[in-house]
Amino acid sequence: MSYAAEFATLVKNRGKKDRPTDTKPAIGFLAPWIVGAVCLTFIPMIVSLYLSLTKYNMLTSPKFVGLQNYQTLFQDPRYIKSLGVTFSYVIISVPLQLIAALALAVVLDRGMKGLTFYRSAFYLPSMLGGLVAIAVLWKMVFGAEGLFNKALGFLGLHVTQSWIANLSTANFTLMALHVWQFGSAMVIFLAGLRQIPRELYEAASVDGAGKWRQFVSITLPMLSPIIFFNLVMSIINSFQTFTQAFVVSGGTGGPNDSTLFYTLYLYMQGFGSMKMGYAAAMAWILVVIVAVLTVINFVLSKYWVHYDD
């Protein structure tokens, strides 16, 4: 055999000895996840898609009605109201939460004493914000005799209204609760800041760049993949907000549907009015909305997200 033929054989067989020939162990380890994904995700999604095409009250057999549920949705004024409330909530609270998280991450990145304590303390609201107890506490804080009005009283502003029961401010109190849960995004931002080479700041400082110029020209571009990740995840989570609106409004979406979030109205239709087919159609439209917004974010990301390459 010539040297060329021998070399070609070695290249062809390279790595074959190291390749596993038995895939049964891998399948065994993956089996619990596969079973869970099929039984708890894919099958329920297929069933819900079918139910969205039926009239179903959970007491009788589903009756196929085609696209009637989807047509009825856009003729439902409360459904249109829930879309407006949810979109306004997402548009305002998501940017404010990311700004708060990034600002605090920049402060903590300066290496202050007790960093571990502060990082844990600021992360805690992200773990507790979705609890019923926190929603009840928030309702009390912004009530007529709540802590917020008492704080305004110390400043000389005597306010007796309930911010939760006020039509023009009820949704803003829930936005404030969402912004308060900035801990998770803050920790991710902090990890991203630690990955930015300090040499870049030193070089910029030598060239005369101030702190703000360094932040705009170095921190934001280098941190843009992290900002993009937090943005997408925050939008997805915001559209799924339910517990806070349910507790604060007493499950009604009041006052005057000002806190009628999409998921809350979905719950009211599915389990309150027993219109499970109608609720399933709402759920699938929500999936489409979130998917479209995610795709838009990915398309626009090429204009402002900068990677290493």
Secondary structure as UniProt FT lines:
FT   HELIX           3..12
FT   TURN            13..15
FT   HELIX           16..18
FT   HELIX           24..37
FT   HELIX           38..42
FT   HELIX           43..51
FT   TURN            52..53
FT   STRAND          54..55
FT   STRAND          63..64
FT   TURN            66..67
FT   HELIX           68..73
FT   TURN            74..75
FT   HELIX           77..108
FT   TURN            109..110
FT   TURN            113..114
FT   HELIX           115..128
FT   TURN            129..130
FT   HELIX           132..141
FT   TURN            144..145
FT   HELIX           147..154
FT   TURN            155..156
FT   TURN            163..165
FT   TURN            167..169
FT   HELIX           170..180
FT   HELIX           183..194
FT   HELIX           198..206
FT   TURN            207..208
FT   HELIX           211..214
FT   HELIX           215..219
FT   HELIX           220..239
FT   HELIX           243..249
FT   TURN            250..253
FT   TURN            256..259
FT   HELIX           262..267
FT   HELIX           268..272
FT   HELIX           276..301
FT   TURN            302..304
//
